[in-house]
Amino acid sequence: MSVVQPTKRAKAAVGLILVLVIGSDGLDLSLRPHSKPSSVSYPCRFVVGPTRLAKPHRHPRLPMRGYRYPTVRGAGDSLSSEPSQNRPSWAWVWMPTWLFTMNPLAQFLTTMGFYLLHILVLSQRQLVFPIQLIPNEKGQFASIGYDSIAGILVAVCYTILRKASTQSSLQSSSEAPFPALFKSPTSDAPWKLPSNHIRHRVSSFLTIILLVQAYFFTGRFSLFWEDTLYTMSGLGWPLTAPMHRSLCVLFGHLSWLITGTLLLRFVPRPPRFFGPKAVYNTDDDDAVSSKSPAKPAYRWFRSSIRRNWVWWVVGGYFVSSWLFNITDVINQFVLPTAVLEDAQESVVSQLVNPEHNDIAASVAGYIAPCLTAPWWEEVLYRGFLLAGLSQLLGYPWAVFVQGLIFSAHHMSLTAALPLAVLGWTWAILYTKCRNLFTVIFVHALWNSRVFLGSWLGL
């Protein structure tokens, strides 16, 4: 009997069928199980073809960073365990997983939704009491705003979640994601500085002196920009008086921001303030230097937009509004009536409500107080000053002192106490969430409420 030799096409067809049916990633005729460990017994299968790592696909609810995708997947694999790696163990059953796995755009949209709810609804309405709780001539304690109620609810929710997370962390021997608010940070601080390094102490002290000198020196830049804009207006540039004021504020602030940023970039070390990024592990715990892993990786601050920050921003903003309302009531009783009545109109109020309803001037005036100032002030006070003072005075005194300096920097007697409370609140918020971007965003939203209130007619 003659044997029919298979053609090349037949060989190719058989090989294609084997690849499709057996489902291989390589040409290794060894028999091996799946690489993903599990309590479920997975069937073994043949792997035909050279060993090759397939490009992992992006799960729609999970970020690519920090997740270990399986290199081999068979018919028995399941994706049900993927969300559990990003879902915290303390989360209650009714909480959907997407609350903890939103991408930055989804977090931004969620934050803006709560922000608009706050300024359009909560801050415009109040709950009136049947009687005045504490009789007084100033009309206080007769009602409470819904924004204050929202802040109280956020504080209560934080306490409940902290209790649940603490119990879960004790069972799993892990770190609680909701630390005590008034407890000094130890290894979980967002900064890590060489406290015993002589060069670090000297350079940090020198940086503070240079920053103070630069603050007063850059005030002369404002006069320079003012004269320059007057000259441009005389040469025929169409500059209105409100636009001239807005540009003077913007250019003067940018001069201070650029000068201070350069000082922080080149003076303090070790470590560099804006130095190379350190490489973190998948749990985002302690940093490990990419050049010298054996040495400790120091840092001034932590900031990331890719982390889960949305609820810290929303909760921090709501609590800030509640505490600000409390200090505003205290101001009514502490400060003399003459001081409150003689309070002059601030530059920001002139930027918000320019003459002749100049919208272009108002938009130009929005940039400095609502975009550049929040970034620079948080980098300066929470990123640099809080970390540096914590090494010198300890964490509680560092929070207190940086809040006072933050308030004094704005040079407003009527707003001194509210600004100090905001400085203390944002320092604690930054320390607990360990993400400077969170307080930058809260600060930007806080300053923007004045402009949005004017633009929306609130």
C-alpha positions in Angstrom: 0.0 0.0 0.0 1.4 3.4 -1.0 1.7 6.1 1.7 0.4 9.5 0.7 2.9 12.2 1.7 1.2 15.3 3.2 1.7 18.5 1.3 3.0 21.7 2.7 -0.5 23.2 2.8 -1.7 20.2 4.8 1.1 20.6 7.3 0.3 24.3 7.7 -3.4 23.5 8.1 -2.7 20.9 10.8 -0.3 23.3 12.6 -2.9 26.1 12.5 -5.6 23.8 14.0 -3.3 22.7 16.8 -2.6 26.3 17.7 -6.3 27.3 17.7 -7.5 24.2 19.5 -4.7 23.8 22.0 -4.3 27.5 22.5 -0.6 28.1 23.0 1.8 30.9 23.7 5.0 29.2 22.5 6.7 26.2 21.0 7.8 24.5 24.1 6.6 20.9 24.1 6.8 20.6 27.8 3.8 20.0 30.0 3.3 22.7 32.6 0.4 24.1 34.6 -0.7 27.6 34.9 1.7 30.1 36.5 -1.1 31.8 38.5 -1.4 30.1 41.9 -4.9 29.4 43.1 -6.8 27.0 45.3 -8.7 25.8 42.3 -7.1 23.0 40.4 -6.4 24.2 36.9 -6.0 21.7 34.0 -2.6 21.2 32.5 -2.1 21.9 28.9 0.4 21.7 26.1 2.3 24.8 25.1 3.3 24.8 21.5 5.6 27.5 20.2 8.5 29.5 21.5 8.0 30.9 25.0 6.7 34.5 24.6 5.0 36.9 27.0 1.8 38.2 25.6 1.0 41.9 25.9 -1.4 42.2 28.8 -4.7 44.0 28.1 -5.9 46.8 30.3 -8.8 45.9 32.5 -11.5 48.6 32.2 -11.6 49.1 36.0 -8.0 48.4 37.0 -4.9 50.5 36.4 -2.0 48.9 34.6 0.5 50.1 37.3 0.9 47.9 40.4 -1.1 45.0 39.0 0.5 41.7 38.2 -1.2 40.2 35.2 -0.9 36.4 34.6 1.3 35.5 31.7 -0.7 32.4 30.8 -4.4 32.0 30.9 -6.4 28.9 30.2 -10.0 27.9 30.1 -10.2 27.6 33.9 -8.9 31.1 34.7 -11.2 33.7 36.1 -10.9 37.5 36.4 -13.0 37.6 39.6 -9.8 38.0 41.7 -8.6 41.1 39.8 -10.7 43.7 41.5 -9.9 42.2 44.9 -6.3 43.4 44.6 -7.5 47.0 44.5 -10.5 46.6 46.8 -9.5 47.3 50.4 -10.2 44.6 52.9 -12.0 46.9 55.2 -14.6 47.9 52.5 -18.2 47.0 53.3 -20.0 44.6 51.0 -22.4 47.2 49.7 -19.5 49.4 48.5 -18.9 48.9 44.8 -15.3 48.3 43.7 -15.2 51.3 41.3 -15.2 53.6 44.3 -11.5 52.6 44.8 -10.4 52.0 41.2 -11.4 55.2 39.3 -9.0 56.6 36.9 -7.8 60.3 37.3 -10.5 61.6 34.9 -13.3 59.9 36.6 -12.0 61.1 40.0 -11.9 64.7 38.6 -15.4 64.5 37.3 -16.7 63.0 40.6 -14.9 65.7 42.6 -16.4 68.5 40.4 -19.9 67.0 40.8 -19.6 67.2 44.6 -18.0 70.6 44.4 -20.9 72.0 42.3 -23.4 70.4 44.8 -21.6 72.2 47.6 -21.5 75.7 46.2 -24.9 75.6 44.4 -27.0 73.8 47.0 -25.4 73.1 50.4 -23.8 76.5 50.9 -27.0 78.3 49.8 -29.4 76.7 52.2 -29.6 76.3 56.0 -31.6 74.5 58.6 -33.4 77.0 60.9 -33.8 76.1 64.5 -37.1 76.6 66.3 -35.3 78.8 68.9 -32.0 80.5 69.1 -29.7 78.0 70.8 -27.5 80.7 72.4 -29.1 84.1 72.8 -27.0 86.9 71.3 -27.4 90.2 69.6 -25.5 89.2 66.4 -28.1 86.7 65.2 -25.8 83.7 65.5 -26.8 80.1 66.6 -30.3 80.5 65.1 -29.6 78.2 62.1 -26.9 75.9 60.6 -25.9 75.7 57.0 -26.2 72.5 55.1 -22.5 72.8 54.2 -21.7 72.6 57.9 -23.9 69.6 58.3 -22.1 67.9 55.3 -18.7 68.6 57.0 -20.0 67.0 60.3 -21.2 63.9 58.4 -17.8 63.6 56.7 -16.0 63.7 60.0 -18.4 61.1 61.4 -17.9 58.8 58.4 -14.2 59.1 58.7 -14.4 58.0 62.3 -16.5 55.0 61.4 -14.3 54.0 58.5 -11.2 54.4 60.6 -12.7 52.0 63.2 -13.5 49.4 60.5 -10.1 49.8 58.8 -8.3 49.5 62.1 -10.0 46.2 62.9 -9.3 44.9 59.5 -5.6 45.9 59.6 -5.2 44.2 63.0 -6.5 41.0 61.5 -4.3 41.2 58.4 -1.3 42.8 60.1 -1.3 45.7 57.7 -1.3 49.4 58.0 -4.7 51.2 58.6 -5.6 53.4 55.6 -7.4 55.9 57.9 -4.8 56.9 60.6 -5.6 58.9 63.7 -5.9 62.6 62.8 -3.9 64.0 65.6 -1.2 61.3 65.9 2.3 62.2 64.8 3.4 60.2 61.8 6.3 57.9 62.1 7.2 55.6 59.2 4.1 56.6 57.2 5.0 60.3 56.9 4.9 61.6 53.3 8.4 63.0 53.8 11.7 61.2 54.8 14.6 63.5 55.6 18.1 62.9 57.0 17.5 64.6 60.4 21.1 64.2 61.6 22.8 65.3 58.3 24.6 68.6 58.9 24.5 69.7 55.3 20.7 69.1 55.2 20.1 71.2 58.3 22.3 74.1 57.1 20.9 74.1 53.5 17.3 74.0 54.8 17.9 76.9 57.2 19.6 78.8 54.4 16.7 78.1 52.1 14.2 79.6 54.6 16.3 82.8 54.8 16.6 83.1 51.1 12.9 82.6 50.6 12.0 85.4 53.0 14.4 87.7 51.2 13.0 86.6 47.9 9.5 87.3 49.0 10.2 91.0 49.7 12.6 91.4 46.8 10.0 90.1 44.3 7.6 92.7 45.5 9.7 95.2 43.5 8.9 93.1 40.4 5.3 94.0 40.8 6.3 97.7 40.5 8.3 96.8 37.4 5.4 95.0 35.8 3.0 97.9 36.7 5.3 100.5 35.1 5.8 98.2 32.0 2.1 97.7 31.5 1.5 101.5 31.8 4.1 102.0 29.1 2.5 99.4 26.9 -0.9 101.1 27.4 0.6 104.4 26.4 2.0 102.9 23.2 -1.5 101.9 22.2 -2.0 98.5 23.7 -5.7 98.0 24.5 -5.4 97.5 28.3 -8.4 98.5 30.5 -7.9 99.4 34.2 -9.3 96.0 35.4 -7.1 94.1 32.9 -4.1 96.1 34.0 -4.7 95.2 37.7 -5.2 91.5 36.8 -2.0 91.3 34.8 0.0 93.1 37.6 -1.2 90.6 40.1 -0.5 87.7 37.8 3.0 88.7 36.7 4.0 89.8 40.2 2.9 86.4 41.6 4.7 84.5 38.8 7.9 86.4 39.7 7.7 85.2 43.3 6.7 81.7 42.2 9.6 81.3 39.8 12.2 82.7 42.2 11.0 80.5 45.0 10.9 77.4 42.8 14.5 78.0 41.7 15.6 78.4 45.3 13.9 75.1 46.3 15.4 73.4 43.3 19.0 74.3 43.9 19.6 75.1 47.6 18.2 72.4 49.9 20.0 69.1 49.8 20.3 66.3 50.5 17.8 65.4 49.2 17.0 67.6 46.3 13.5 69.1 46.6 12.6 68.6 43.0 15.1 65.8 42.4 14.8 62.6 40.3 11.7 60.5 41.0 12.3 57.5 43.3 11.1 54.1 42.3 8.3 52.8 44.5 7.2 49.2 45.0 3.8 48.0 44.0 2.4 48.8 47.5 3.7 52.4 47.3 5.4 52.1 50.6 8.9 53.2 51.1 10.9 54.5 48.2 13.9 52.6 46.8 16.6 54.5 44.9 17.1 53.3 41.4 20.9 54.2 41.5 21.8 52.9 44.9 19.2 50.5 46.4 21.2 49.9 49.5 21.0 53.6 50.6 17.8 55.0 52.0 15.8 57.1 49.5 15.0 60.5 51.1 12.2 62.7 49.8 10.6 66.1 50.8 7.1 65.2 49.8 4.8 62.8 48.0 2.5 63.8 45.2 0.8 61.7 42.6 -2.3 62.2 40.4 -2.6 58.4 39.7 -3.5 57.4 43.2 -7.0 57.3 44.6 -7.4 60.8 45.9 -11.0 61.7 45.1 -12.6 61.0 48.5 -9.8 62.8 50.3 -10.4 65.9 48.2 -14.2 65.8 48.6 -14.0 65.1 52.3 -11.2 67.6 52.9 -13.1 70.3 51.1 -16.4 69.6 53.1 -14.6 69.6 56.4 -12.6 72.8 55.5 -15.9 74.6 54.8 -17.4 73.4 58.1 -14.3 74.6 60.1 -14.2 77.9 58.2 -17.8 78.5 59.2 -17.0 77.9 62.8 -14.0 80.4 62.8 -16.2 82.9 61.0 -18.6 82.8 63.9 -15.8 83.2 66.4 -14.5 86.2 64.4 -17.9 87.9 65.0 -17.4 87.7 68.7 -13.7 88.1 69.1 -12.9 91.0 66.7 -14.3 94.4 67.4 -17.2 95.6 65.3 -15.1 98.6 64.1 -12.4 96.2 62.7 -15.0 94.2 60.8 -16.7 97.3 59.4 -13.5 99.0 58.4 -12.1 95.9 56.6 -11.0 97.2 53.2 -11.8 95.6 50.0 -9.1 93.0 49.1 -7.3 92.7 45.8 -9.0 89.4 45.2 -12.5 90.9 45.5 -11.4 93.5 43.0 -10.3 90.7 40.7 -13.6 88.9 41.2 -15.8 91.9 40.5 -13.9 94.2 38.1 -15.3 97.5 36.9 -17.7 97.5 34.0 -18.1 93.7 34.3 -14.8 93.0 32.4 -15.0 89.3 32.0 -11.6 89.0 30.3 -10.0 90.8 33.3 -11.8 88.5 35.7 -10.6 85.4 33.9 -7.1 86.7 33.8 -7.4 87.5 37.5 -8.5 83.9 38.2 -5.2 82.4 37.2 -3.0 83.6 40.0 -5.2 83.0 43.1 -6.9 79.8 41.8 -4.3 78.0 39.7 -0.7 79.1 40.4 -1.1 80.2 44.1 -2.6 76.9 45.3 0.3 74.9 43.8 3.0 77.2 45.0 1.6 77.7 48.5 1.1 74.0 49.1 4.5 73.2 47.8 6.0 75.9 50.0 4.1 75.5 53.3 3.1 71.8 53.3 5.8 70.4 51.0 8.8 72.2 52.4 8.0 74.1 55.6 6.0 71.3 57.3 8.6 68.7 56.5 11.5 70.9 57.6 9.9 72.1 60.8 8.9 68.5 61.7 12.6 67.6 61.9 13.3 70.6 64.1 10.3 71.1 66.3 8.3 67.9 66.0 5.1 67.3 64.1 2.6 69.0 66.4 4.5 72.3 66.6 5.4 72.1 62.9 1.7 72.0 62.0 1.0 74.9 64.4 3.8 77.1 63.2 3.3 76.6 59.5 -0.4 77.4 59.9 0.5 80.7 61.6 3.0 81.6 58.9 0.5 80.7 56.2 -2.1 83.0 57.8 0.4 85.9 58.3 1.5 85.6 54.7 -1.9 86.8 53.5 -1.7 89.9 55.7 -5.4 90.1 56.6 -6.5 90.7 60.2 -10.1 89.7 59.7 -9.1 86.5 57.9 -6.2 85.6 60.2 -8.0 83.0 62.3 -9.9 81.3 59.4 -6.7 81.1 57.3 -4.7 79.6 60.3 -7.4 77.0 60.8 -7.3 76.2 57.1 -3.5 75.9 57.2 -3.7 73.5 60.1 -6.5 71.5 58.5 -4.7 71.1 55.2 -1.4 70.1 56.9 -3.2 67.3 58.8 -5.0 66.3 55.6 -1.7 66.1 53.7 0.0 64.1 56.4 -2.8 61.5 56.5 -3.5 61.1 52.8 0.3 61.3 52.0 -0.4 63.0 48.7 0.4 66.7 48.1 -1.8 66.8 45.0 -4.8 66.3 47.3 -4.3 69.5 49.2 -3.3 71.4 46.1 -6.7 70.5 44.6 -8.6 71.3 47.8 -6.8 74.7 47.9 -7.6 75.4 44.2 -11.3 74.6 44.8 -11.4 76.7 47.9 -10.1 79.8 46.1 -12.2 79.2 43.0 -15.5 79.3 45.0 -15.2 83.1 45.2 -14.9 83.5 41.5 -17.5 80.9 40.6 -19.9 82.5 43.1 -19.6 85.8 41.3 -19.7 84.4 37.8 -22.8 82.3 38.7 -24.5 85.2 40.5 -24.6 83.4 43.9 
